[in-house]
């Protein structure tokens, strides 16, 4: 493992503070411009501000650390560029909740439900649900637009910004491909492990960890060897991260996840955990499991039965084993990453895979 002379210790809490401050400053300035159009726009913008005020800042942290790993300086430029990923994530989550029909996000009403309530409480005419979906789509689009603007206004020189933008463009396209494949798998309802892993790679692994590291690295002038190490770490840890999310989506409590217990089963998510259950269970039980998945017939008893089948089939043990294996592979990839950044990436690996929410 290499160490850069004079490299300071990477403090993740400081990174999150800098990213949060950059995001708050950007959104406050842009709120004023939006509300100048009309005060009626305020609820749209304020929902985005509230939504981006929380979260774990994982993608931003990976981008920032990827930048430092390339030997580049900390400071407002990378904090701003990394914060742009928080807006991209907000777009993805708002639109994902619409596609899944989710009622809650982080323990609060999802965007489309919040705007639906606004319509109802105001006594407006028309369909409140349709208004909620339309307004939430616009909120997500606003986040996407602001993400692009924030990245391009981060202050890097044109050459580095061009390199970073190329990574960012690929990242966005891969995310959309992964989101679409997720929809396709829910429509197919077949419970296929290989296809579920493809969705996991493009919707989560690349988008959450590998590409943010690449973005930070590109903005910092990382060489090919470092970018390759980031890929080995990012893809392995990204899969472990999503597998942990799959487990929480079935067994996590509302206090842990901000969503009802078993929400992934009610939404019909074709996760790797679900696919292993279908593959490993008795065929009759597997058919019943698939018939229940995504069905309004999932009451408390049915939920308990589905959770028990996931455990009894061995699927949960398989996924936990995979989480541990992929996490080890990610950590093994850090031997060529400079010490301060590698230490931060080890800490982030714990946050991504041993989390409870």
Buried (B, 14 or more C-beta within 10 A) or exposed (E): EEEBEEBEEBBBEEBBEBBBBBBBEBBEEBBEEBBEEEEEBEBBBBBBBEBBEBBBBBBBBBBBBBBBBBBBEBEEBBBBBBBBBBBBBBBBBBBBBBEBBBBBBBEBBBBBBBBBEBBEEEEEEEEBBEBBBBBBBBBBEBBBEBBBBBBBEBEBEEEBBEBBBEBBEBBBEBBBBBBBBBBEBBEEBEBBBEBBBBBBBBBBBBBBBBBBBBBBBBBBBBEEEBBEBBBBBBBBBBBBBBBBBBBBBBBBEEEEBBBBBBBBBBBBBBBBBBBBBBBBBEEEBBEBBBEBBBEEEBEEEBBEBBBEBBEBBBBBEBBBEBBEEBBEBBBEBBEEBBBBBBBBBBBBBEBBBEBEB
